[in-house]
Amino acid sequence: MITVKVRTIARLKEIVGQEEIDIPVPQGSTVNSLIELMAQRWGEELSAHLSAPRHDQPLPHARILVNGQDIAFLKGIATILREGDEVLMLSLVGGG
């Protein structure tokens, strides 16, 4: 097992109950497996802000960064996580 730090803000922070949480995941886990693990723990309310079921990309309004880099510029949700990685999950909102 490895541990990654997940940071959330706004609505995701409300769902998770805190801004930062350390989550143990199996070695070789991907961003997708982290999202699935979090969805098991916090349910549909969380996953509805991040990804649609059986899709291979985050929802258009979701941004996920690993160590400050948007996963869109890495390997998407197939990005492999390593011990100590920091994952920032944002659910963007519009407004004016």
CNS distance restraints for C-alpha pairs under 8 A (distance, minus, plus):
assign (resid   1 and name CA) (resid  24 and name CA) 6.18 0.50 0.50
assign (resid   1 and name CA) (resid  25 and name CA) 5.52 0.50 0.50
assign (resid   1 and name CA) (resid  26 and name CA) 4.40 0.50 0.50
assign (resid   1 and name CA) (resid  27 and name CA) 5.27 0.50 0.50
assign (resid   2 and name CA) (resid  24 and name CA) 5.50 0.50 0.50
assign (resid   2 and name CA) (resid  25 and name CA) 5.52 0.50 0.50
assign (resid   2 and name CA) (resid  26 and name CA) 6.06 0.50 0.50
assign (resid   2 and name CA) (resid  27 and name CA) 5.76 0.50 0.50
assign (resid   2 and name CA) (resid  82 and name CA) 6.95 0.50 0.50
assign (resid   2 and name CA) (resid  83 and name CA) 5.00 0.50 0.50
assign (resid   2 and name CA) (resid  84 and name CA) 7.61 0.50 0.50
assign (resid   3 and name CA) (resid  22 and name CA) 6.26 0.50 0.50
assign (resid   3 and name CA) (resid  23 and name CA) 5.48 0.50 0.50
assign (resid   3 and name CA) (resid  24 and name CA) 4.28 0.50 0.50
assign (resid   3 and name CA) (resid  25 and name CA) 6.14 0.50 0.50
assign (resid   3 and name CA) (resid  82 and name CA) 7.90 0.50 0.50
assign (resid   3 and name CA) (resid  83 and name CA) 5.48 0.50 0.50
assign (resid   3 and name CA) (resid  84 and name CA) 5.96 0.50 0.50
assign (resid   3 and name CA) (resid  85 and name CA) 7.73 0.50 0.50
assign (resid   4 and name CA) (resid  22 and name CA) 5.65 0.50 0.50
assign (resid   4 and name CA) (resid  23 and name CA) 5.47 0.50 0.50
assign (resid   4 and name CA) (resid  24 and name CA) 6.44 0.50 0.50
assign (resid   4 and name CA) (resid  25 and name CA) 7.47 0.50 0.50
assign (resid   4 and name CA) (resid  81 and name CA) 7.60 0.50 0.50
assign (resid   4 and name CA) (resid  82 and name CA) 7.34 0.50 0.50
assign (resid   4 and name CA) (resid  83 and name CA) 6.11 0.50 0.50
assign (resid   4 and name CA) (resid  84 and name CA) 5.11 0.50 0.50
assign (resid   4 and name CA) (resid  85 and name CA) 5.05 0.50 0.50
assign (resid   4 and name CA) (resid  86 and name CA) 5.91 0.50 0.50
assign (resid   4 and name CA) (resid  87 and name CA) 7.16 0.50 0.50
assign (resid   5 and name CA) (resid  20 and name CA) 6.70 0.50 0.50
assign (resid   5 and name CA) (resid  21 and name CA) 5.70 0.50 0.50
assign (resid   5 and name CA) (resid  22 and name CA) 4.43 0.50 0.50
assign (resid   5 and name CA) (resid  23 and name CA) 6.28 0.50 0.50
assign (resid   5 and name CA) (resid  84 and name CA) 6.74 0.50 0.50
assign (resid   5 and name CA) (resid  85 and name CA) 6.30 0.50 0.50
assign (resid   5 and name CA) (resid  86 and name CA) 4.74 0.50 0.50
assign (resid   5 and name CA) (resid  87 and name CA) 6.09 0.50 0.50
assign (resid   6 and name CA) (resid  20 and name CA) 5.61 0.50 0.50
assign (resid   6 and name CA) (resid  21 and name CA) 5.33 0.50 0.50
assign (resid   6 and name CA) (resid  22 and name CA) 6.19 0.50 0.50
assign (resid   6 and name CA) (resid  23 and name CA) 7.10 0.50 0.50
assign (resid   6 and name CA) (resid  86 and name CA) 5.91 0.50 0.50
assign (resid   6 and name CA) (resid  87 and name CA) 4.74 0.50 0.50
assign (resid   6 and name CA) (resid  88 and name CA) 5.87 0.50 0.50
assign (resid   6 and name CA) (resid  89 and name CA) 7.35 0.50 0.50
assign (resid   7 and name CA) (resid  19 and name CA) 5.49 0.50 0.50
assign (resid   7 and name CA) (resid  20 and name CA) 4.47 0.50 0.50
assign (resid   7 and name CA) (resid  21 and name CA) 6.63 0.50 0.50
assign (resid   7 and name CA) (resid  86 and name CA) 7.33 0.50 0.50
assign (resid   7 and name CA) (resid  87 and name CA) 6.12 0.50 0.50
assign (resid   7 and name CA) (resid  88 and name CA) 4.75 0.50 0.50
assign (resid   7 and name CA) (resid  89 and name CA) 6.31 0.50 0.50
assign (resid   8 and name CA) (resid  12 and name CA) 5.66 0.50 0.50
assign (resid   8 and name CA) (resid  13 and name CA) 4.98 0.50 0.50
assign (resid   8 and name CA) (resid  16 and name CA) 7.99 0.50 0.50
assign (resid   8 and name CA) (resid  18 and name CA) 7.63 0.50 0.50
assign (resid   8 and name CA) (resid  19 and name CA) 5.09 0.50 0.50
assign (resid   8 and name CA) (resid  20 and name CA) 6.50 0.50 0.50
assign (resid   8 and name CA) (resid  88 and name CA) 6.01 0.50 0.50
assign (resid   8 and name CA) (resid  89 and name CA) 5.29 0.50 0.50
assign (resid   8 and name CA) (resid  90 and name CA) 6.36 0.50 0.50
assign (resid   9 and name CA) (resid  13 and name CA) 4.70 0.50 0.50
assign (resid   9 and name CA) (resid  14 and name CA) 7.81 0.50 0.50
assign (resid   9 and name CA) (resid  19 and name CA) 6.11 0.50 0.50
assign (resid   9 and name CA) (resid  89 and name CA) 7.57 0.50 0.50
assign (resid   9 and name CA) (resid  90 and name CA) 6.54 0.50 0.50
assign (resid  10 and name CA) (resid  14 and name CA) 6.56 0.50 0.50
assign (resid  10 and name CA) (resid  91 and name CA) 7.88 0.50 0.50
assign (resid  11 and name CA) (resid  15 and name CA) 6.36 0.50 0.50
assign (resid  11 and name CA) (resid  91 and name CA) 7.44 0.50 0.50
assign (resid  12 and name CA) (resid  16 and name CA) 6.14 0.50 0.50
assign (resid  12 and name CA) (resid  46 and name CA) 6.70 0.50 0.50
assign (resid  12 and name CA) (resid  49 and name CA) 7.65 0.50 0.50
assign (resid  12 and name CA) (resid  89 and name CA) 7.76 0.50 0.50
assign (resid  12 and name CA) (resid  90 and name CA) 7.31 0.50 0.50
assign (resid  12 and name CA) (resid  91 and name CA) 7.06 0.50 0.50
assign (resid  13 and name CA) (resid  17 and name CA) 5.64 0.50 0.50
assign (resid  13 and name CA) (resid  18 and name CA) 5.40 0.50 0.50
assign (resid  13 and name CA) (resid  19 and name CA) 5.30 0.50 0.50
assign (resid  14 and name CA) (resid  18 and name CA) 6.91 0.50 0.50
assign (resid  15 and name CA) (resid  42 and name CA) 7.20 0.50 0.50
assign (resid  15 and name CA) (resid  45 and name CA) 7.32 0.50 0.50
assign (resid  15 and name CA) (resid  46 and name CA) 6.46 0.50 0.50
assign (resid  16 and name CA) (resid  42 and name CA) 6.82 0.50 0.50
assign (resid  16 and name CA) (resid  46 and name CA) 7.84 0.50 0.50
assign (resid  25 and name CA) (resid  29 and name CA) 6.44 0.50 0.50
assign (resid  25 and name CA) (resid  34 and name CA) 7.21 0.50 0.50
assign (resid  27 and name CA) (resid  81 and name CA) 7.89 0.50 0.50
assign (resid  27 and name CA) (resid  82 and name CA) 7.38 0.50 0.50
assign (resid  28 and name CA) (resid  80 and name CA) 6.07 0.50 0.50
assign (resid  28 and name CA) (resid  81 and name CA) 6.56 0.50 0.50
assign (resid  28 and name CA) (resid  82 and name CA) 7.39 0.50 0.50
assign (resid  29 and name CA) (resid  33 and name CA) 5.91 0.50 0.50
assign (resid  29 and name CA) (resid  34 and name CA) 7.00 0.50 0.50
assign (resid  29 and name CA) (resid  80 and name CA) 5.76 0.50 0.50
assign (resid  29 and name CA) (resid  81 and name CA) 5.74 0.50 0.50
assign (resid  30 and name CA) (resid  34 and name CA) 6.34 0.50 0.50
assign (resid  30 and name CA) (resid  77 and name CA) 6.54 0.50 0.50
assign (resid  30 and name CA) (resid  78 and name CA) 5.33 0.50 0.50
assign (resid  30 and name CA) (resid  79 and name CA) 5.27 0.50 0.50
assign (resid  30 and name CA) (resid  80 and name CA) 4.26 0.50 0.50
assign (resid  30 and name CA) (resid  81 and name CA) 5.49 0.50 0.50
assign (resid  31 and name CA) (resid  35 and name CA) 6.23 0.50 0.50
assign (resid  31 and name CA) (resid  76 and name CA) 7.84 0.50 0.50
assign (resid  31 and name CA) (resid  77 and name CA) 4.85 0.50 0.50
assign (resid  31 and name CA) (resid  78 and name CA) 6.10 0.50 0.50
assign (resid  31 and name CA) (resid  79 and name CA) 5.73 0.50 0.50
assign (resid  31 and name CA) (resid  80 and name CA) 6.54 0.50 0.50
assign (resid  31 and name CA) (resid  81 and name CA) 6.71 0.50 0.50
assign (resid  32 and name CA) (resid  36 and name CA) 6.23 0.50 0.50
assign (resid  32 and name CA) (resid  77 and name CA) 4.85 0.50 0.50
assign (resid  32 and name CA) (resid  78 and name CA) 6.28 0.50 0.50
assign (resid  32 and name CA) (resid  79 and name CA) 7.98 0.50 0.50
assign (resid  33 and name CA) (resid  37 and name CA) 6.06 0.50 0.50
assign (resid  34 and name CA) (resid  38 and name CA) 6.10 0.50 0.50
assign (resid  35 and name CA) (resid  39 and name CA) 6.02 0.50 0.50
assign (resid  35 and name CA) (resid  47 and name CA) 7.24 0.50 0.50
assign (resid  35 and name CA) (resid  50 and name CA) 7.79 0.50 0.50
assign (resid  36 and name CA) (resid  40 and name CA) 6.26 0.50 0.50
assign (resid  36 and name CA) (resid  47 and name CA) 7.93 0.50 0.50
assign (resid  37 and name CA) (resid  41 and name CA) 6.44 0.50 0.50
assign (resid  38 and name CA) (resid  42 and name CA) 5.90 0.50 0.50
assign (resid  38 and name CA) (resid  43 and name CA) 7.51 0.50 0.50
assign (resid  38 and name CA) (resid  46 and name CA) 7.68 0.50 0.50
assign (resid  38 and name CA) (resid  47 and name CA) 7.79 0.50 0.50
assign (resid  39 and name CA) (resid  43 and name CA) 4.62 0.50 0.50
assign (resid  39 and name CA) (resid  44 and name CA) 6.27 0.50 0.50
assign (resid  39 and name CA) (resid  46 and name CA) 6.12 0.50 0.50
assign (resid  39 and name CA) (resid  47 and name CA) 5.33 0.50 0.50
assign (resid  42 and name CA) (resid  46 and name CA) 5.94 0.50 0.50
assign (resid  43 and name CA) (resid  47 and name CA) 6.60 0.50 0.50
assign (resid  44 and name CA) (resid  48 and name CA) 5.66 0.50 0.50
assign (resid  45 and name CA) (resid  49 and name CA) 7.15 0.50 0.50
assign (resid  46 and name CA) (resid  50 and name CA) 6.96 0.50 0.50
assign (resid  47 and name CA) (resid  51 and name CA) 5.79 0.50 0.50
assign (resid  47 and name CA) (resid  52 and name CA) 7.36 0.50 0.50
assign (resid  48 and name CA) (resid  52 and name CA) 6.58 0.50 0.50
assign (resid  49 and name CA) (resid  59 and name CA) 7.44 0.50 0.50
assign (resid  49 and name CA) (resid  62 and name CA) 6.82 0.50 0.50
assign (resid  49 and name CA) (resid  91 and name CA) 6.06 0.50 0.50
assign (resid  50 and name CA) (resid  58 and name CA) 5.60 0.50 0.50
assign (resid  50 and name CA) (resid  59 and name CA) 5.70 0.50 0.50
assign (resid  50 and name CA) (resid  62 and name CA) 5.52 0.50 0.50
assign (resid  50 and name CA) (resid  91 and name CA) 6.94 0.50 0.50
assign (resid  51 and name CA) (resid  55 and name CA) 6.90 0.50 0.50
assign (resid  51 and name CA) (resid  57 and name CA) 6.85 0.50 0.50
assign (resid  51 and name CA) (resid  58 and name CA) 4.59 0.50 0.50
assign (resid  51 and name CA) (resid  59 and name CA) 4.92 0.50 0.50
assign (resid  51 and name CA) (resid  62 and name CA) 7.81 0.50 0.50
assign (resid  52 and name CA) (resid  58 and name CA) 7.31 0.50 0.50
assign (resid  52 and name CA) (resid  59 and name CA) 6.59 0.50 0.50
assign (resid  56 and name CA) (resid  77 and name CA) 6.82 0.50 0.50
assign (resid  57 and name CA) (resid  76 and name CA) 6.79 0.50 0.50
assign (resid  57 and name CA) (resid  77 and name CA) 6.27 0.50 0.50
assign (resid  58 and name CA) (resid  62 and name CA) 6.01 0.50 0.50
assign (resid  58 and name CA) (resid  63 and name CA) 7.36 0.50 0.50
assign (resid  58 and name CA) (resid  64 and name CA) 7.96 0.50 0.50
assign (resid  58 and name CA) (resid  77 and name CA) 7.44 0.50 0.50
assign (resid  61 and name CA) (resid  91 and name CA) 5.96 0.50 0.50
assign (resid  61 and name CA) (resid  92 and name CA) 5.21 0.50 0.50
assign (resid  61 and name CA) (resid  93 and name CA) 7.25 0.50 0.50
assign (resid  62 and name CA) (resid  89 and name CA) 7.40 0.50 0.50
assign (resid  62 and name CA) (resid  90 and name CA) 5.68 0.50 0.50
assign (resid  62 and name CA) (resid  91 and name CA) 4.53 0.50 0.50
assign (resid  62 and name CA) (resid  92 and name CA) 5.90 0.50 0.50
assign (resid  63 and name CA) (resid  70 and name CA) 6.99 0.50 0.50
assign (resid  63 and name CA) (resid  89 and name CA) 5.99 0.50 0.50
assign (resid  63 and name CA) (resid  90 and name CA) 5.05 0.50 0.50
assign (resid  63 and name CA) (resid  91 and name CA) 6.39 0.50 0.50
assign (resid  63 and name CA) (resid  92 and name CA) 7.33 0.50 0.50
assign (resid  64 and name CA) (resid  70 and name CA) 5.86 0.50 0.50
assign (resid  64 and name CA) (resid  71 and name CA) 6.05 0.50 0.50
assign (resid  64 and name CA) (resid  87 and name CA) 6.90 0.50 0.50
assign (resid  64 and name CA) (resid  88 and name CA) 5.65 0.50 0.50
assign (resid  64 and name CA) (resid  89 and name CA) 4.64 0.50 0.50
assign (resid  64 and name CA) (resid  90 and name CA) 6.27 0.50 0.50
assign (resid  65 and name CA) (resid  69 and name CA) 4.94 0.50 0.50
assign (resid  65 and name CA) (resid  70 and name CA) 4.23 0.50 0.50
assign (resid  65 and name CA) (resid  71 and name CA) 5.56 0.50 0.50
assign (resid  65 and name CA) (resid  87 and name CA) 5.58 0.50 0.50
assign (resid  65 and name CA) (resid  88 and name CA) 5.05 0.50 0.50
assign (resid  65 and name CA) (resid  89 and name CA) 6.60 0.50 0.50
assign (resid  66 and name CA) (resid  70 and name CA) 6.51 0.50 0.50
assign (resid  66 and name CA) (resid  71 and name CA) 6.57 0.50 0.50
assign (resid  66 and name CA) (resid  85 and name CA) 6.68 0.50 0.50
assign (resid  66 and name CA) (resid  86 and name CA) 5.72 0.50 0.50
assign (resid  66 and name CA) (resid  87 and name CA) 4.58 0.50 0.50
assign (resid  66 and name CA) (resid  88 and name CA) 6.48 0.50 0.50
assign (resid  67 and name CA) (resid  85 and name CA) 6.08 0.50 0.50
assign (resid  67 and name CA) (resid  86 and name CA) 5.11 0.50 0.50
assign (resid  67 and name CA) (resid  87 and name CA) 6.32 0.50 0.50
assign (resid  67 and name CA) (resid  88 and name CA) 7.88 0.50 0.50
assign (resid  68 and name CA) (resid  86 and name CA) 7.86 0.50 0.50
assign (resid  68 and name CA) (resid  87 and name CA) 7.90 0.50 0.50
assign (resid  68 and name CA) (resid  88 and name CA) 7.64 0.50 0.50
assign (resid  69 and name CA) (resid  73 and name CA) 7.12 0.50 0.50
assign (resid  69 and name CA) (resid  74 and name CA) 7.52 0.50 0.50
assign (resid  70 and name CA) (resid  74 and name CA) 6.99 0.50 0.50
assign (resid  71 and name CA) (resid  75 and name CA) 6.16 0.50 0.50
assign (resid  71 and name CA) (resid  76 and name CA) 4.67 0.50 0.50
assign (resid  71 and name CA) (resid  77 and name CA) 6.78 0.50 0.50
assign (resid  71 and name CA) (resid  79 and name CA) 6.93 0.50 0.50
assign (resid  72 and name CA) (resid  76 and name CA) 4.97 0.50 0.50
assign (resid  74 and name CA) (resid  79 and name CA) 6.43 0.50 0.50
assign (resid  75 and name CA) (resid  79 and name CA) 4.70 0.50 0.50
assign (resid  81 and name CA) (resid  85 and name CA) 6.50 0.50 0.50
